[in-house]
Every structure is written in C-alpha cells, then in structure tokens.
C-alpha cells in the first residue's frame, strides 16, 4: 500500500468576485514509503498547491488524499492533528516561514507542544538540541533568533522543525531555490541522509532539473494543474514521452560547454488557469498536435513503459522509430 | 590580459557601499576587458560583487554604492570621469543594460510606447513615426508577435517573460555596442529563460555586438559565453575561455562550484563555512576559510595575485594543480 495516495484531486481558489483560479485539475499519484517523488513544472503548474493538498494543508474541492490508508477528508479533527505529526512541510523561503520573534529552540520545539503536550521543558529542550545537531547546526543556537542566520542555516532550522515530530512523509517545497549552489549542495546532502536514517518519503517540488535528477526516485511532470507524465526517474528524464517534458528537458542548460542541446521551442506561454483550454491543456503550445482528438479531448494517462505514464495522444516512440530509419 | 584593444577595459575597479555597520567592499580591485564580438560571463554566488561590477560599468550603481578606485574605459573614453550628460549619451547607444528585474527598469505609469519614445528621443531619433516604426521593429526582433498591442499597454499587464523581452527591446532599440545583462533570466521559467538567452545570444552575434552576461548559473555561462570571470568576495579568482575554466578549473573555488552541481549518481559536495565578511576581509586569500587545499604557507598571509596558466587563462591561487 502506498504511504500517500492522491486521487483525482481538484482545487480552485476564489478571491472575492474574481473568477476562480484552477490550480490543480484532476491529479492522481502515489508516494511510497522511503521514496522521493519529484514534482517538476513551471510557475502556475500547480505543484505547490499539490504539495499542500498532499499533507492536508488545503482541502481538495473534489477527489481524495489518503495517508497510510486513511482518507484525510473523512477523519475527525483530532485524528487529523495526530496525522499531521507524521506529514510535514519544508517551505521555500526559510526566513519567511520562521517566526522572527521566536528563538530557534522555540521554533524547532513548537510541533512537540502540539503533538506531545505532556513533554516537560527539559525533555523538549533535549530533543530540540538533538535535532539541531542532526541537521548539523550548533545546539548553542538554541536561544538565538533566526534573523541573523545565513540562508542555509535558516533552511536547516526549517528542516529541524519538520523532522522533530518523527514524520514519515515530508513535502519539500523548493527547499533550495533561494540558496546559492554551494549551500544547496549541503542541504540536498542533508535531506538525502535524513531520508536514509529516518526512512522518510519525500514529495520534492522543484524546477531545478539537476537536483531532481540527483535526488529523486520517480518524477511527475505537471502542466496547468495536471500530471502530464510520471514514472521512474531514468525513464522520464532519459526517455521523455510528453512533448512538454521534452521541451522542459531540452531547455535545461548543461554546465559542460561541449554538450550542446537543441532546444525544442514552444509557442507562447502557459495559458491562464482561470479559463482552462478545451481538449488537451498543452494543445496551444504543442509542436506535435496532429491527432483530431487533441483539440477536443483531454488525453488520459496511459502506460508507455512499466510504471511510466504519459498523458498525450502523440506517440513519441513511434515518431522516434520512424525518424530513426 | 587581452590581445587586441578591447571595447571595454576595466582596471583595478573598487566599489564600496557605506552602511551603518561599516564599509562593504563589494568590488575589491578587479580588472578585465571585453573585446568586440565577445560574450563574457561573470559568475559567482550572492555577494561576490558581480552585479556591482555590472552596474558600476554602466554607471547605474544603486545607492549608497560608489566607485572608489579604478578606471572604466569604453570605446576609448574614460567613463567614470564623464559629466552625467555625456555618460547618458554613452549609456544607451554605446552601453545597453538589461536588469534582473524588468519591472524595475520599466516605468509602471507610462505606456510602453511612451518609454520607447523617451529613450529614442533622448538619443536623437526624430519624428514620432520614425520612433514608432523603430519600436515595432525592435519588439518584433525580440520575438513579440503583436508589438502594436504591447506598445499601447503598461508594464504591469505583462508576464515576467514578456516584460523582460520589452526591457531587452528597449535596451536594443539604440543598438548598443556592448550589452550588460545582469541576471537577465533569474526568476523566469526554464523554457522562457532559454528563449530569452537564445534571443540575446542571437541579437548580439548577428549584429556583431558584445555582451557581459552576469549569472549565478554555470549552465548559462557554459552554453552562452565565450569567456568567463569567476568572482569570489569582490575579486576575480579565475578567468579564461569558458571551455578551459569549466573543463579544467584551476581555482579551488571554481572546482568547488562545479562539484556542487547535482549530477545523477555522483556524490555532491557542498562548501564548508561561508563567504568572508565584506566589511572586514581577512588578510591572505579570500577563499582561505573554505579552501580544502591551502597549498601554500602564503595562503593565510597574502592575497594571491592573478597569474597566467594557459592562453588567456588566469587564476588567483597559490595552489597549482599541475604540481600535485
């Protein structure tokens, strides 16, 4: 049984009288124990909203999220609070997600006050210091405020807070996108080590393909609130089948000057999630639209290789074979 | 450092920011040149001085930053000593600037057409019709399919990618000899980043112009630049042809940066410690604290000067990879 099971989830946001923004439009995926599922996609693809749905920080408009067999939409507040201990989030902006008025100790301990209210002050302090060391921070920082820490240290505090309640599932929402490369490396190493030590499952939301390739087991590609391709990392990144995945991968820039990549260019930009296109969401930008169904129907995910699913009527494989002759 | 007379020649440039905590030495004595037709990358991490270098070169340093030392010669003219009027003339037709945040360089209260008019008029374009046709042409050059509509609109109506195209079009409308682009695609999506960089690359090469491309992204440098300056703590620690610097990096910092790029199945290496305090730089090598090698007793006491290790390949380190 997968640890997390997201089924046909939809989520739209309405503000005042403005038209609804359709952030997530029918996503189904699973995350297994101890694995990393990366979610890649560009701004407006709905990947952050999906992350919040997966840990119950947003309620889906329709569809369901199961954690360890329990439907998050069907359990009482008390049980949900119990579950929250086991699924946590590391946010993108370390400083913005840390209360500047609290000490680092208070920030890291906070989940314990909620999930283990019986714990004494000393015990909490010991646990917090232990966790700080686990994320390679000096426990002397316990009494300090987060404002003067470097970006990398702040993110380590965010990670400490996320793991102190001994979760099984952590959503990593672009945890290194505001950090320099040399600092990002340390954070990714730390996350990989914690995953191994604590048997964590990660939903790793990122737009950085190099880190996804380094860090994940499986990859889901999102476009306009839908998963257009999902499968094992080697399968998706080495043999992408969806034209959007192909375009995205071809746009990433190798640090090797001898590797030249032809970019597959797309027309236009990602359409508005206020008025969703009819037919395939990628139709307007797709270089391969040819099937009459492309403009009319939303292509369902179909399995093109073991565990590798793609939502397009276009058959990259046959095209590739034809081109190779 | 250069063979032919460069178009831009920066010598011993120092930029300081006076703050409440002390004087930040953002750029601490750097020299480099840019020749005609060259695309020079400036790469480094937050606070290394790459943006301050770019902005100083075009005379657009943000307060309280100021150039305290050095010379910047562009096309045979010493830029730093120019009166503001002459500097404005050079800026635009000689030197163009593409900022990181296009919305910062576009005026939110003026229609785009008016902004083209202001720029082009300041540089002597005559009639309204002339200005209009030139604006349309430049917008088309940057891949905008409906320039008339864009000209009628305001900056806030544009997506980040479109706004950056408009900012590039504004910079290019005066056909500058040298374009200075300060992280022009940071914050943009991958597919848009690639479009914008391809566009800049094409426009610069087709017109035979030059560009300084500031970036924190080694991939951008590898794919779009001919030469690169690696900056750390306000100085250039390595420079040379992109291929030489990225394939055979000589400075421990350049090596560490490349080792920090995540790759499948390869161990990842972060850097220990952090960048030195730009208010109180240590004596000795600025990279000393984080360096895994520290090959020489002088590392702690002397700042290593740039020395040549290959054709136009320079490194500021006492460490010599060939000796090990």
Interface residues (C-beta under 8 A of the other chain):
Chain A: X42 X43 X150 X152 X180 X181 X182 X183 X184 X185 X186 X187 X188 X189 X207 X208 X209 X210 X211 X213 X214 X215 X233 X247 X248 X250 X251 X252 X253 X254 X255 X256 X257 X258 X260 X261 X263 X265 X266 X269 X270
Chain B: X45 X46 X159 X161 X162 X189 X190 X191 X192 X193 X194 X195 X198 X216 X217 X218 X219 X220 X222 X223 X242 X243 X246 X247 X256 X257 X258 X259 X260 X261 X262 X263 X264 X266 X268 X269 X270 X271 X274
